[in-house]
Amino acid sequence: MGQASPGCMCTRSKSRRFTRVALIAATIVLVLSQGRLILSAKAEAEADLSRAPPLAISDQEAEPTPAWTNFCQQRPAECSPDRSEPEAISLTPDIWLTLATVNARVNTAIKPLSDQEHWGVVDRWDYPDDGYGDCEDIQLLKRKLLIEAGLPRRALRMTVVLDRAWAGHAVLMVRTDRGDFILDNERRAILAWRETGYVFIKREGAEGRSWVTLNPHPAPIVTANR
């Protein structure tokens, strides 16, 4: 009395075995699915790497954006790259996958908000720690995460452009042995700089605090606000 019948125990045993098998099968499907995604991303990277775009050329010094100067005063370590680091990275499929992952992750996580609405000032460069930020805040976070992933700071350059609406905009330029590529919050894809349709004004120099112009004429001070 009070004991479970053999039939009941057998049913429970079969149920547990079925549950274990189902979990194992689901795990296998998940692993295979993730593997296909990784292989697909690497195959896409191989195709993209074959483009070998030309380098963006800079010549003379440019006046840093005032908000960048303030950012460097508040966070001097962010603007003092190690001079022993390379100025360009070797762009492998794994590195491309890292760039694409960080670009997508940050673009999804951070909600666009102007500096005026966010900070109460026209232009401020800072990390979007509360989940909100405009273009330069988003690119600064990508830069930080890529550095934490092992990429050299000197190869990751904050850059100011004029977008297709002729408005100031900040992007992150990644300098590589296959050319300069752009991480942007306005689009999902990582593009060679020539493919963006932007007018490139100036970018962070190899020494961090200094900037260089990216066109034949002196670079104006452009407030990036998108």
Protein Blocks (a to p, Z undefined) as FASTA:
>chain_A
ZZacfklmmmmmmmmmmmmmmmmmmmmmmmmmmmmmmmmmmmmmmmmmmnopaddddfbd
cdddfklmmmmmmmmmlmmccfkbcfbdcddfklmmmmmmmmmmmmmmpccddfklmnop
abdcdddfkopacfklmmmmmmmmmmmnopafklpccdddddfkopacdddddddfkbcc
dddfkbmbdcdfklnopacfbdcdfkomaccdfbfbdcdddddfZZ
